[in-house]
Amino acid sequence: MQALRWDVYCRVVDNLGDAGVCWRLAAGLAARGQQVRLVIDDAAPLAFMAPQGAPGVQVLGWPGPLDDSDVVIEAFGCDPPPQRVAAMARQAQPPAWINLEYLSAEDYVERSHGLPSPQPGGLRKWFFYPGFTPRTGGLLREAGLMAAQKAFDRRAWLAAQGIAPAPGERLVSLFCYANATLDALLADLSRAPTLLLLTPGHAQRQVGSAPPGVRLQRLPWLTQPGYDRLLWCCDLNFVRGEDSLVRALWAGAPFVWQIYPQHDGAHAAKLDALLQQLQVPPEVADVWRAWNGLRPGPWPGLPAPAPWRERCTGWRDGLLAQGDLCSQLLHFVGSRRSPHC
């Protein structure tokens, strides 16, 4: 596909998740030869996520440019500025306008992926849904990610970060929202020697001390590649939101996901949909529900690691057989840039 000019619009709600997904998208498109402008209303998280930037990606503040482009992506239904929409309608060939939706395993994703939505001024918006099945837009995955993981030197990376697990000590990473189940988790982790690596934010604010058997280490902010490598190093990862869920899937290690909590309780159905889609074993599903405050009763206890890891590797292998999101998006846009679409 020829190089196109892409504008990606992002309004930050969760300053890590939204910015993280949009940066991976922009960098992934640029790595495939595209010219990308990321228009974002809060670029501060990019200072640690991607301090070196990426070739082919220009970061602009909101409301962004008014000149022509070939593709306009609004991330998560953020709506481009009205003046930009008006400028799009004046282009001789209007851009392909894509609404990149949130990641979900719910049934409506397959039904809605790729549907058009007529807009004022003769424009048309297309819905593009990431997902976990071949009938969706797939997941963000960089070319060469698995090769990089295979060549990864765990011991050297840990040493470079000042992380020194003791002999026989398992490594566990914790990236979470506010969570009332932390004390139960710490008690469970204390059953085996554990070095618990706390990411900045809620994890470091909530965990002030740990029971005997659990050592704590507070991490600095990591770049996106650095966070990937943290997940590759650990025996167990606690992740949150959309971006780190996908990175945990690619890591192939046992993980527990905390979904973004919604005030109306809609996150419960979203969590159950993913549990069903991945066919998560009951003992793992119990932990995921408990970690999300959706399972009554005491903490169920962490499952045996070996079969859990085998299942996670199976999820990764199945998802690797599907097209990645950037590749599918390039194909989707190329097939819809005709004025007759």
VENKA-V862728 format. One record per helix or strand. SS is the DSSP state (~ for helix, > for strand). FROM is the first residue (numbers start at 1). TO is the last residue. Records with the same first field share a line. If there is no record, write none. Layout:
# VENKA-V862728
SS=FROM-TO + FROM-TO
This chain:
# VENKA-V862728
>=5-10 + 35-40 + 57-61 + 71-75 + 96-100 + 116-118 + 124-128 + 170-174 + 194-198 + 214-218 + 236-240 + 254-258
~=17-31 + 46-49 + 82-90 + 108-112 + 120-122 + 145-150 + 154-160 + 182-189 + 202-206 + 224-233 + 241-251 + 266-278 + 282-291 + 305-320 + 325-336
